[in-house]
Every structure is written in C-alpha cells, then in structure tokens.
Amino acid sequence: MPYFQFEGKDVYYEVHGQGEPLLLLNGIFMSTASWAAFIQSYSRSNRLILVDFLDQGRSQKLSGEYKQDIHVETIRALLGQLELPQVN
C-alpha cells in the first residue's frame, strides 16, 4: 500500500493499470475504497490514480485548522511523487 508524505502526514494512494493518467477525486465521506466497483473498467486503458485526502480513508488525520486548499496542495504533492506533470 503506497503512501507519500505531505506536511509530515502519511497520505494513502493507489495506482491501477497503464496508459493516460486518470485521477479520481473523492467527495465528502468517500475514500479510495468508494471507487472499488470502477477500478477494473477505468484502469483498462488508463493509469487510474486514487487518493485518500487527509481525514479520509487510510490517510492520517489533519491537525489544526482545516482549509479546502489543502486538497489542491495534496494533489500537487502526489503528482510530484508520481512524476506526472498533468492528469485527466
């Protein structure tokens, strides 16, 4: 199970398949597990990327003030970890 560090916290992510990178973002009360029914079909011709934001699923809990822009920074860090300049 891959994790990367973001602001001193472990963030969980998954990568399935090969091809053009396709990143799916979780909504409220979702996690990577929420996409289980779609993994096979979406990863058939894509490099499917799933991530649990802080406070979701297998990622660590956020401490301190919660701001929405932390999700943008988390995705930037993940794309850097995966060496991807852009995704669909």
C-alpha positions in Angstrom: 0.0 0.0 0.0 1.7 3.2 -1.1 1.9 6.3 1.0 3.7 9.6 0.5 4.5 12.3 3.0 2.6 15.6 2.9 3.3 18.2 5.5 4.5 15.4 7.9 1.4 13.2 7.4 1.0 9.9 5.6 -1.3 10.2 2.6 -2.5 6.9 1.0 -2.9 6.5 -2.7 -3.4 3.7 -5.3 -2.3 3.3 -8.9 -4.0 0.8 -11.2 -3.4 0.0 -14.9 -1.4 1.7 -17.6 -2.0 4.4 -20.1 -3.0 8.0 -19.8 -3.2 9.1 -16.1 -6.7 9.5 -14.8 -7.1 10.9 -11.3 -10.4 10.4 -9.5 -11.1 12.7 -6.5 -13.1 11.7 -3.5 -16.1 13.7 -2.3 -17.3 14.1 1.2 -17.4 10.8 3.2 -15.6 9.0 0.3 -12.3 7.2 0.2 -10.3 5.1 -2.3 -12.5 2.2 -1.3 -15.5 4.0 -2.7 -14.2 3.5 -6.2 -13.8 -0.3 -6.0 -16.6 -1.0 -8.4 -15.0 1.2 -11.1 -11.3 0.2 -10.8 -11.4 -2.6 -13.4 -13.2 -0.7 -16.1 -11.4 2.7 -15.5 -8.0 1.1 -15.4 -8.4 -0.9 -18.6 -7.0 1.8 -20.8 -5.8 4.4 -18.2 -3.3 4.7 -15.4 -6.0 5.1 -12.7 -4.9 7.1 -9.6 -6.9 7.2 -6.4 -6.0 9.2 -3.3 -7.4 9.5 0.2 -7.1 13.1 1.3 -6.1 13.9 4.9 -9.0 12.8 7.2 -10.2 10.3 4.6 -9.8 6.5 4.4 -6.2 5.3 5.1 -4.6 8.8 5.3 -3.7 10.4 8.5 -5.9 12.8 10.3 -5.4 16.5 9.9 -4.4 18.5 12.9 -5.1 22.2 13.2 -7.2 24.4 11.0 -8.9 22.8 8.0 -8.9 24.7 4.7 -10.1 23.4 1.4 -6.9 24.5 -0.4 -5.0 21.7 1.4 -6.6 19.3 -1.1 -5.0 21.2 -4.0 -1.6 21.1 -2.3 -2.0 17.4 -1.6 -2.7 16.6 -5.3 0.3 18.7 -6.3 2.5 16.7 -3.9 1.1 13.4 -5.2 1.7 14.4 -8.9 5.2 15.3 -7.9 5.7 11.9 -6.2 4.4 10.1 -9.3 6.4 12.5 -11.6 3.3 13.4 -13.6 3.1 17.0 -15.0 -0.6 16.6 -15.7 -3.5 14.2 -15.4 -7.0 13.8 -16.7 
